[in-house]
């Protein structure tokens, strides 16, 4: 008997959501398949139909975010609008991946694929300082998102984005 694709996707999504919730609260080493399946209210055998272990589930979540970014057509869209779309679509994943227990490896992978272009900076791409300015820019934006999450999203997303836009504007003046 073949499963219905929407049921299969819904089941996978339950596992992902439970994992993300747990990963926001503790390191991956402290998360077990048993804990995920108990919270998801599925059998362990069902989990193993989708993922071979916790690390494959983590890779699925990371790759889903990175695939979303790489497939999104950002031409003509301001980078901040792209960040809002990313957060709207993948906010639960980002909360977990950029949270206190997220990995630096993922952050580096994220930086590498965020569609910010060096040519938008006051330095040309061939200037040896351009990669440093880019790193400063993307690291600052990611750090602000992480701080916002750690503080329980104490300001609205619109206010956070307005702050980021203002900081980028000031940064480009120098």
N, C-alpha and C positions, 0 to 999 in steps of 0.2 A: 504494500500500500504506500503510495507516494504522498508525502506531506504537502500541505498547501503552503505556497511560498510566503504568504502574509503571516501565517501562524509560525512558520520557521523564523522569520525576521522578528516577530514579536517576542518569541522565546529568547533569541539571541540578545535582543535589546534589553530584556529584563536582566540577564546576566551582566551585560555591560553597565547598566544603571546601578545595580547593586555593587558591582566592583568599584565604580567611580565613587559612590558614596563611601565605601569602606576606605578607599585609597586617599580620600580627603582627610581621614581620621587617623590613619596609621600606615607605617611603611609596608611595602609589598611583602616583605619577609614574614609579617605578622598576619597576613591574609591567607586563609585556607579555602580550598575548594568546598569543603564541608560548610564553612561559614557562609560562603556565597550561595550555595544551594539551599541552605536552611532559610536564609533571608528571601531568596527568590521563590521558595516553595516548590522547588523541583528536585528530582532525584539526582544524585551524583552522576549516574549514567547519562542523564540528559545533558548535563554540563559537558561531558566528554564527547558527546555527539557534535559539539560546536568548537570546543577548545581542548587541546591536549593537557594544558596546565595554566596556572595563573599568568605565567610570563607570556604565553601565546595570547591570552586575553589582553594583557597590557600592550603587546605589540599591535593587536587589532585596533585598540583605542588610539594609540599613537599614530598609526598609519592612516586611520580614518581621518584624523585632523589634518595630517600632512597632505593626504590625497585631496581633501576638500580645498585646501589652499592652492595646491598646484593645478587643480582643474578649474578653479574659479577664474573667470575672465575679468581681470581687474583693469583692463585698458579703459582709460577715460574715467575711472572711478577713483575719487580721492582715497588715499591710503587709509584714512580714518574711517571712511564709510565701509571699506573692506574689512576693517577690524570689527566694526559693529556687526556686519553680516556674519563674520566668523563667530563672534561671541553669541549671536542669536541662534545660530545653527549648532554650534559645538560647545556651548557654555558649560554644560555639565562635564564634558570631557576635559576642557581647559581648567576648570576648577580643580579637578583631580591631578592633572598632569603638571600644572603650575603651582600646586599647593605645596605645603610644607614637606611632603614626602615624595614629591615628584623628582625626577632625575635630571641632573645637569646634561646628560647625554641627550635627552629629549629637547631641552631648551636649546642646545646647540643645533640640533636638527631643525627645530622650528625657526631659529634665526636664519639658517641657510635657505629656507624656502619662503620666508615672508616676502611678498612681492614689493619690497621697497627698492627703488633704484638709486644707485649712487649719483646718477646724473641730476637728481633732484636737489642735491646738496650744492653748496657754493663752490665746491672743489670739483675739478674734472676727474673722470675715472682714472686717468693716468697719473694723477697726483699721488705721491706715496702716502699722503695723510688721509686720503679718501676712505680707505678701509677702517681707519681709526674713528673717523667721524661717523661712519655707518654703524660700527660696533657700539659707539656711545649712544647713538640714536635708538637703535633697536633694543639694546639692553635697558635703556631708560624706560622705554614704553612697556616692555615686558615686566620690569620691576614695579612700575606703577600699577599694572594689572594685578600682580601678585600681592602688593600691599593692599589694594582695594579688596581683594578676596580675603586676606587675613583679617582685615578690619570689618569683616561681615558686610561688605558692600554698603558702607555707611553713607555714601553719597550716591546719587543716581548715576547711571551709565552716561547719561547726557553731560552731567557735570564733570565726570572723569574725562570724557572725550574732549570737552571744552578746555580743560586744563592741559591735556596733552597737546592739543592744537596750539594753545598759547605758548607752551614751552618750546614746541618745535619752531614757532614763529620767532621767538626770542633767540633761540639757538642759531637760527639762520641769519640773524642780524650781525653775528660776530664772526 
